Amino acid sequence: MSIDTLPEADRTEGAPHPRETIHLYGQDAAETTFLSAFNAGRLHHAWLMAGPRGVGKATLAWRIARFLLATPDADDGGLFGEAMPSPETLDISSEHPVARRLLAGSDPGLYHITRSVNEKTGKMRDAILADAVRELNQFLQLSAADGGRRVVIIDSADEMNTQAANALLKMLEEPPALTTFLLITHQPARLLPTIRSRCRVLRLNTLSEHDMATALAQAGVEQAEDAPALAALSGGSVGESIRLINQDGLKVYDELVQIISGLPQRFDRQRAMKLAESISGKEASQKLDLLLVLINLLLSRLAQTGAYGHPPAVAASNEEQETLLRLSPDAARGRLWANCAQDISSRARHGQSVNLDPVALVLDTVFSIQKTAAG
């Protein structure tokens, strides 16, 4: 199968793949840190790109890969031994041969590791297996013959199973010459401490509303009128914003607000039933995942309202602010909502692990919210 037809674990549905994204917004500090190390001749052999999901970690990894494979070392002499000027950005023209080869998945200097498809089931595996990392050894041995630079991208390193992590650790302990490892991680704590200790960390932050709007436009997503709500609900993550857009997340969140707007005196059971019954069909699992995320987000916003004495930025109809303040007027109520969020999250994970009926799981969650609102 070609690169265009293979399912990809590191692609957000409805958005370009990170290798297709030329510009990165809102992460100047991380880019400057890497570029400074390169120009100073202190390029570490392994970099850990850490930060929330969807803020541009993979895009940065591919930008670094293009840059490294297309740029001579900072101390390399040019014609007649003249020093080359230090690069000021990671930008590489999309017309550059390296950029073209990376886009086609054919550059011999890059090795890309992600979760793969299980040929027996046709579904994406839950983890990166050891075989994928062990095959990296063959790539490094074969590519070493040409003497060129090599780049390895692992997206995401969080998803390696124990055997894969141990196989990678051996390579990081004795790194091959002219090889740079780029590890993408959403949760660094899930990695082996010995892997983290052998990497230099590049931290990426959540995006501002302006940077996120610009990044969404680059991805071909125009949501100007919804930009404030998307920024509030996505936590400054472009990836999460696209997910909300694809699955009507703003509409679902607004429906949740409407359901709790009458609490504690009035509970719209019929509306809650309708929402629960919408979790069906071919995409039931995705719908349930999104709904549970939005429920947890709503509870977190209730907890924040009580803790800080005012609601977060508007993410739904004007009724949301009044509802948050009424249901969480002080720190004591905020703690109740925080405890409710923890309890619901734990029960939801258990319900999903034992394949509890989604309708029953959603209703149980809504009833827990009703009880908390009643005090």
Order of alpha helices (4+ residues) and beta strands (2+ residues): alpha-beta-alpha-alpha-beta-alpha-beta-alpha-beta-alpha-beta-alpha-alpha-alpha-alpha-alpha-alpha-alpha-alpha-alpha
